[in-house]
Amino acid sequence: MADIFDKCIRFKRQSQIVSAADRAVAESTLFRQAPVCNAGPWIDCSGRRVLQFSTNDYLGLAGHPEVHRAAQEAVARYGINFPMGARPLTGNTALHEELEQQIADFKGTESAIVFCNGALAMMGALAALAEPRDLIILDRYAHASLVCGARISGARLRFFRHNDLDDLRKVLREAPPEQARMVVVDGVYSMQGDMAPLPEISDLCRHYGARFIVDDAHGTGVCGANGRGTAEHFGVEDRVDLHLGTFSKALATIGGFAAGNRDVLAYLRFTAPTLLFTKAMPACVVAATMAALKILRGEPERRLRLWRNRKLLQDGLTAAGYDIGSTQTPITPVQGNGTDAVYLGKALYQDFSIWANAVLYPAVPVGTSILRVIPTANHTQEDVAMLVDAMAALRRDHGAEVHGVAAAES
Ligand SMILES: Cc1ncc(COP(=O)(O)O)c(C=O)c1O
């Protein structure tokens, strides 16, 4: 008789992640222990001073004393575990409502809800908004949490080719007119670093009567003159029907949000399973997030430093012969085949004490890998130059043979 656990044994045996030869390399990369260290660009790895380009701490707020102080004061006052309950019961405090008000104000929407993390915001919103008779249309590269929420909803799912407007138009045109539909995209794609063409997608949504939902996990704090995100960058904030986001990137805490129309948010408050059936965000995280949001809004120079570093880094890597794909944001994916990026990451660490993450399947297609390099506002120009020089030296000394990373020209 079939055993529901059979798949676990099959998974253990198969070498589907990468080719058999590279499997050991992949296994020593995924889920390896990260050093317990500070959050800054310079970290202490068991006594070794290491320069890191591996977090989404875009604005450099993870180590900010004001953010730490807000959390510490809240812990001193309430402990780490307050409130001890789910939002509809004992978990709804004035602090939570204040943060929600601040998010709505920041995003320029009528209302907002805070979830315990970003993935729960994405899942809960889609799971609650769509029903089995509805249609959810997702970009092929939409974040896994969106796909998960879409599946939980039981709605019909269709995917369009990544950022392909013709394909999206075709999917919309084919949808039965009586079927309520929504189009769901990431504002910035977390592995590619490119943006969704929000103005064109919102035009299509209007034309074909679809609601438009944007997960701006990587755009919030990073894109737009005021850091309000990808929709601000494109000038289409009021054409997005529901803004989703996370606190775990530019805001450097943990949590997520949905922001939009009052009625929709009121509905989500009573129906999103990932809000209703889980303990509320701890007050210390709420306090830290409010402190981080205040800095995000009050110190636009952080965003300018981030984008300056992005340009230095991406110009430098391209000049050194690396292919960084089609990124439009600080996310810098150095393209590789097989496990190239793992070798490159190891060489950077061993020879230059620089840490950048290699990313493998399932985050990128089977048979490819990327070295995902992310500058922050706290890196100095010298830090960025150090990385570019190290990468250029690796390429010069070893070339594509050793590290296998495809040159832009090859
Ligand atoms: C596009 C996108 N959406 C959602 C999430 C989930 O956010 P969180 O880590 O806060 O759960 C992430 C995080 O990796 C992401 O990149």
The ligand as an SDF file (V2000), in Angstrom:
LIG
                    3D

 16 16  0  0  0  0  0  0  0  0999 V2000
    8.6660   38.9420   -2.7640 C   0  0  0  0  0  0  0  0  0  0  0  0
    8.5620   38.4130   -1.3640 C   0  0  0  0  0  0  0  0  0  0  0  0
    7.3480   38.2900   -0.8140 N   0  0  0  0  0  0  0  0  0  0  0  0
    7.2020   37.8120    0.4350 C   0  0  0  0  0  0  0  0  0  0  0  0
    8.2740   37.4350    1.1970 C   0  0  0  0  0  0  0  0  0  0  0  0
    8.0520   36.8760    2.5770 C   0  0  0  0  0  0  0  0  0  0  0  0
    8.4240   37.8130    3.5430 O   0  0  0  0  0  0  0  0  0  0  0  0
    8.8150   37.3760    5.0190 P   0  0  0  0  0  0  0  0  0  0  0  0
   10.2230   36.9200    4.9830 O   0  0  0  0  0  0  0  0  0  0  0  0
    8.6310   38.6140    5.8210 O   0  0  0  0  0  0  0  0  0  0  0  0
    7.8890   36.2950    5.4260 O   0  0  0  0  0  0  0  0  0  0  0  0
    9.5490   37.5600    0.6770 C   0  0  0  0  0  0  0  0  0  0  0  0
   10.7190   37.1570    1.4840 C   0  0  0  0  0  0  0  0  0  0  0  0
   11.5850   36.4660    1.1040 O   0  0  0  0  0  0  0  0  0  0  0  0
    9.7140   38.0420   -0.6440 C   0  0  0  0  0  0  0  0  0  0  0  0
   10.9150   38.1500   -1.1950 O   0  0  0  0  0  0  0  0  0  0  0  0
  1  2  1  0
  2  3  1  0
  2 15  2  0
  3  4  2  0
  4  5  1  0
  5  6  1  0
  5 12  2  0
  6  7  1  0
  7  8  1  0
  8  9  2  0
  8 10  1  0
  8 11  1  0
 12 13  1  0
 12 15  1  0
 13 14  2  0
 15 16  1  0
M  END
$$$$
